[in-house]
């Protein structure tokens, strides 16, 4: 009988080294059923190594990994039957037509999705007879995604699923991923698009130098460290002296970027009224006023000190 697990992905103390370089250092996390889980980190942080260990391509040097209750290396054949994997580079035969490639992958599944429906859903119908090498980068990405999900996997690993796509194609992929979640499929994705993680992910783990530095829902991560912050937009280079004078003594007000302002201190209705009155006195309108929140990019930079692609 095939093992079932309420926790499709479980890592405990997982480490991987290449010579003197530690790619993954004692990583722990769980992914729950029907959850979209995003793994974020700068280039070289250990994301790809982590995912490849989960997929059974690599064996950890220490620690344990369970995928659907199985060892992804020792029980690789059983795991392969139940997961979908989207690889960078597509993994397709260069001379194969898009429709032929998807039909071939579907033929290995016991109960595949309809390849024609999947091609239409991902906007690939007109490219069905085009060879893989002649597809655009975005089309190749969408075909790789189609191949990963056509077999109705319980768990799917998506590596940069919208890389090279225009805005319309990206929305189609997001809708498909949301559909997978509604159907009970667990999704693990890596992405360089912070807006994508914020839009899709139920939970996020940020890793740097092979170790987890933060985890939580997008909302939890964006609230962290911002409990005493008020952010808003207004015309650049406003005179903050009157605002600082009007605020309690321990408060700070700064222009963090042109036209972007930050008030630090306990934020209550009186502080909001003070900021609004200051704007009125200067005859300017404050927009995008946010309390107890930061962008996911702010959180990422604070935690890693690096851009996502650095």
Long-range contacts (C-beta under 8 A, 24 or more apart in sequence): 2-78, 2-82, 3-68, 3-69, 3-70, 4-68, 4-69, 5-66, 5-68, 5-69, 6-32, 6-33, 7-31, 7-32, 7-33, 7-66, 8-32, 8-33, 8-67, 8-68, 8-154, 8-155, 8-186, 9-37, 9-54, 9-65, 9-66, 9-67, 9-155, 9-186, 9-188, 10-64, 10-65, 10-66, 11-50, 11-54, 11-63, 11-64, 11-65, 12-63, 12-64, 12-65, 13-62, 13-63, 13-64, 14-50, 14-53, 14-60, 14-62, 14-63, 14-64, 14-65, 15-60, 15-61, 15-62, 15-63, 15-210, 16-46, 16-49, 16-53, 16-58, 16-60, 16-61, 16-210, 17-61, 22-209, 22-210, 23-49, 23-210, 24-49, 24-50, 24-53, 24-60, 24-210, 25-209, 25-210, 25-211, 26-63, 26-211, 27-63, 27-207, 27-210, 27-211, 27-212, 28-212, 29-205, 29-212, 29-215, 31-186, 31-188, 31-203, 32-186, 32-202, 33-184, 33-186, 34-181, 34-184, 34-185, 34-186, 35-181, 35-186, 35-187, 35-202, 35-203, 36-177, 36-178, 36-181, 36-187, 36-189, 36-200, 36-201, 36-202, 37-186, 37-187, 37-188, 37-189, 37-201, 37-202, 37-203, 37-204, 37-205, 38-189, 38-190, 38-191, 38-196, 38-197, 38-200, 38-201, 38-203, 38-204, 38-205, 39-188, 39-189, 39-190, 39-204, 39-205, 39-207, 40-190, 40-191, 40-194, 40-197, 40-204, 40-205, 40-206, 40-207, 40-300, 40-308, 41-206, 41-207, 41-208, 41-304, 41-308, 42-208, 42-304, 42-306, 42-307, 42-308, 42-309, 42-310, 43-309, 43-310, 45-207, 45-208, 45-209, 45-210, 45-304, 46-207, 46-209, 46-210, 46-211, 47-190, 47-207, 48-159, 48-190, 49-210, 50-207, 51-157, 51-159, 51-188, 51-190, 54-157, 54-188, 55-83, 55-85, 55-157, 56-80, 67-155, 68-154, 68-155, 82-153, 82-154, 82-155, 83-153, 83-154, 83-155, 83-156, 83-157, 84-147, 84-148, 84-149, 84-150, 84-151, 84-153, 84-155, 84-156, 84-157, 85-148, 85-156, 85-157, 86-144, 86-145, 86-147, 86-148, 86-156, 86-157, 86-158, 86-159, 86-161, 87-144, 87-159, 88-159, 88-160, 88-163, 90-132, 90-140, 90-141, 90-143, 90-144, 90-147, 91-144, 91-147, 92-132, 92-140, 92-143, 92-144, 92-147, 93-132, 94-131, 94-132, 94-133, 95-131, 95-132, 95-133, 96-131, 96-132, 97-128, 97-129, 97-130, 97-131, 97-132, 98-124, 98-127, 98-128, 98-129, 98-130, 98-131, 98-132, 98-135, 98-139, 98-143, 99-128, 99-129, 101-132, 101-143, 101-147, 102-143, 102-146, 102-147, 102-150, 105-147, 105-150, 105-151, 106-150, 106-151, 108-151, 109-150, 109-151, 109-152, 111-152, 112-150, 112-151, 112-152, 113-149, 113-150, 113-151, 113-152, 115-146, 115-150, 118-146, 118-149, 118-150, 119-146, 121-172, 121-176, 122-146, 122-169, 122-172, 122-173, 122-176, 123-168, 123-169, 123-172, 136-164, 137-163, 137-164, 138-164, 138-165, 138-166, 138-169, 140-164, 141-165, 142-169, 142-172, 142-173, 145-173, 145-176, 149-176, 149-180, 149-185, 153-185, 154-184, 154-185, 154-186, 155-185, 155-186, 155-187, 155-188, 156-180, 156-185, 156-186, 156-187, 156-188, 157-188, 157-189, 158-187, 158-188, 158-189, 158-190, 159-189, 159-190, 160-190, 160-191, 160-192, 161-189, 161-191, 162-191, 162-193, 162-196, 163-192, 170-196, 174-199, 174-200, 192-308, 192-309, 194-295, 194-296, 194-297, 194-300, 194-308, 195-296, 197-296, 198-222, 198-296, 204-296, 206-299, 206-300, 206-303, 206-304, 208-303, 208-304, 208-306, 213-303, 213-304, 214-299, 214-303, 218-296, 221-296, 221-299, 222-293, 222-294, 222-295, 222-296, 222-298, 222-299, 223-292, 223-293, 223-294, 224-294, 224-299, 225-294, 225-299, 225-302, 226-292, 226-293, 226-294, 227-292, 228-264, 228-265, 228-266, 228-267, 229-262, 229-263, 229-264, 229-267, 229-291, 229-292, 229-294, 230-262, 230-263, 230-264, 230-267, 230-271, 230-272, 230-275, 230-289, 230-290, 230-291, 231-260, 231-261, 231-262, 231-263, 231-288, 231-289, 231-290, 231-293, 231-294, 232-260, 232-261, 232-275, 232-286, 232-287, 232-288, 232-289, 232-290, 233-259, 233-260, 233-261, 233-286, 233-287, 233-288, 234-259, 234-261, 234-279, 234-284, 234-285, 234-286, 234-287, 235-259, 235-284, 238-282, 238-284, 239-282, 242-278, 242-281, 243-274, 243-275, 243-278, 246-274, 246-277, 246-278, 247-271, 247-274, 261-286, 267-291, 267-292
